[in-house]
């Protein structure tokens, strides 16, 4: 007698075995244990994110008006919001270019891990309207972000940091 790997019996056995495993593990959340174990993945630094970075940009309430940079900061793994972290923000605006001090400032995250900074309207730099944001503080790995806006007419941009402890 020869073994036929695609017989009706082997196909039925495999199907029942797979369905049984799925039926038992799905309600328990075990279908993708690797995803559950790793949780929220960390944010990678974006290419060009550190351009024109100024260490220790001053804490500010605003850098102009009419445009908002918003975001959130969470801890990798469990996704817990991170409060009181310094986020540095800079961009080319109608007030001047990226290197200009008038376009650099820092804000702290709120209790829910969110932050917001009102600033002057961002203008395209190298053909793209974008902002720069950085977390550089030591308790977590440094991350530089450079979110690009779909249009120079947009009045806000947002970014999400997911940080890994150092």
C-alpha positions, 0 to 999 in steps of 0.5 A: 500500500502506498501513502497518498499525502492528498487523500480525502482522509488526510485532508479531512484529518488536517482540516479537523485538526486545524479547526479544532486548534483554532476553536480552542485557542481563539477564545483564549487569545492564543492565535498570535502569541508573538503579537500579544507578547511584544505589544506596541512596537517602538517608533523608529527614527525617521531619516532627516528627522535630526536636521537643524536640531538644537539641543535643549530648545526652550520650553514654550507656550507657543511659536506663533499662531494658526498651525498646530503640532499634536501628538502622543507619547507611549511606552513600547510594549504595554502602550502606557502613556508617558507624562512629563516628557520633553518633546522638541519641535521645529519647522520652517514657517512663515516666520523663518527657516528651520535653523531660526530660533523663533521656530524651535521650542519644547513642550511637555506631555500631559498626563494622558501622554499627549502634547500640542504646540501652536505655531506659525504656518509651516511652509514647504522646505525642500519642496515638502511641508513638514515638521521635526519632532524629537525626544532626546532625554535619556530615560528612553531611546532617542527618536527623531520624527519628520512627519510630512503634511499632504498639503502646504494648506494643512493647519495641523500635523501629528506624530506618535512616539512609542519609546523604549526605555534605555 
